[in-house]
Amino acid sequence: MSEIIIGTRKSKLAVAQSTLVAEELADKFPAYKFTLKKMSTKGDRITDRSLIEIGGKGLFIKEIELALLNGEIDLAVHSLKDMPGEIADEFEIIATPKRANPLDVLISKDDKSLDELPQGARIGTGSLRRKVQLLNYRPDLDIVPIRGNIDTRIKKLDSENLDAIILAAAGLERMGWSDRISQYLAPEISLPAVGQGALALEVRSNEDSVKELIRGINHCDTYVTVTAERSFLAYLEGSCKIPIAAYAQIEDDRLMIEGMVASLDGSRLLRDKLRGKREEAKELGIKLAQKLIKQGAAEILAEIKEG
Ligand SMILES: NCc1[nH]cc(CCC(=O)O)c1CC(=O)O
């Protein structure tokens, strides 16, 4: 019997996600054995500094890609949201299983909604994307930077004397903690991160037989929508150091994508959308990026990069 080794971060969420993938693969391909290999990444080990300080999203990915490269694992399962817009030629995101709920959610004390929170309420989030959109909606809010795994962040609600925190619905749902959710934030308030709620199945580009197998659990609509979002991100060279968001959906077999770019303090926020053919997902992401550039996104991005 052939064995496929699946590499994952060792956080509870990562293990829950990769277990789901392993089960789906085992169901579909009973002749194979799928084994999880849990790995620690730099992003997991350093939890007392912001991601931006220690080097951004790639920190959750690098060690796992190295294991792919040297053959320790055959498949890597990542949160797509944690992947940079472009990956090295040695690797390929060959499939995305069905996306979970892509929205951001509010977890608040006394289950208050965003509108019910008191004037000047303290909201915990380490994400610039969430920060600028929240302030755009309610300028009175006090945004407090927090980091850590989902359970750590929920604990900070009390330990840091916060009124609420913002998290991804998908993570909470996959952990079975949806009952903690006070409010799902509509995309009009908080446009989700590129790839939020989706998983990336990453393999070595030269491994045709593994690619063929993993493609078996691809979900086409998910793949098309995240392709558009990731091409928007890559074109704007977005990273977690930039307040950037994109969310694509299939509507009547057409592809619709919305994107957002903002300055660091949120004083300038650009947002627009486009519709197109689902076969042209990559081009649509680029077209939307170009549309925002015409409206001033290039200046915003240059300003952020110059520091
Ligand atoms: N930034 C970390 C991260 N990466 C993926 C998820 C949640 C699951 C997902 O979006 O797929 C989270 C937690 C969060 O933002 O609340």
PDBQT file of the ligand as one rigid body, heavy atoms in Angstrom, charges set to zero:
ROOT
HETATM    1  N1  LIG A 401      -4.105  34.554  10.625  1.00  0.00    +0.000 N 
HETATM    2  C1  LIG A 401      -4.108  33.226  11.139  1.00  0.00    +0.000 C 
HETATM    3  C2  LIG A 401      -5.189  32.389  10.562  1.00  0.00    +0.000 A 
HETATM    4  N2  LIG A 401      -5.009  31.715   9.415  1.00  0.00    +0.000 N 
HETATM    5  C3  LIG A 401      -6.183  31.092   9.107  1.00  0.00    +0.000 A 
HETATM    6  C4  LIG A 401      -7.116  31.385  10.085  1.00  0.00    +0.000 A 
HETATM    7  C5  LIG A 401      -8.516  30.941  10.154  1.00  0.00    +0.000 C 
HETATM    8  C6  LIG A 401      -8.998  29.979   9.136  1.00  0.00    +0.000 C 
HETATM    9  C7  LIG A 401      -9.070  30.496   7.735  1.00  0.00    +0.000 C 
HETATM   10  O1  LIG A 401      -9.229  31.702   7.479  1.00  0.00    +0.000 OA
HETATM   11  O2  LIG A 401      -8.998  29.653   6.846  1.00  0.00    +0.000 OA
HETATM   12  C8  LIG A 401      -6.493  32.196  11.030  1.00  0.00    +0.000 A 
HETATM   13  C9  LIG A 401      -7.101  32.723  12.267  1.00  0.00    +0.000 C 
HETATM   14  C10 LIG A 401      -7.905  33.979  12.125  1.00  0.00    +0.000 C 
HETATM   15  O3  LIG A 401      -7.606  34.856  11.306  1.00  0.00    +0.000 OA
HETATM   16  O4  LIG A 401      -8.853  34.154  12.888  1.00  0.00    +0.000 OA
ENDROOT
TORSDOF 0
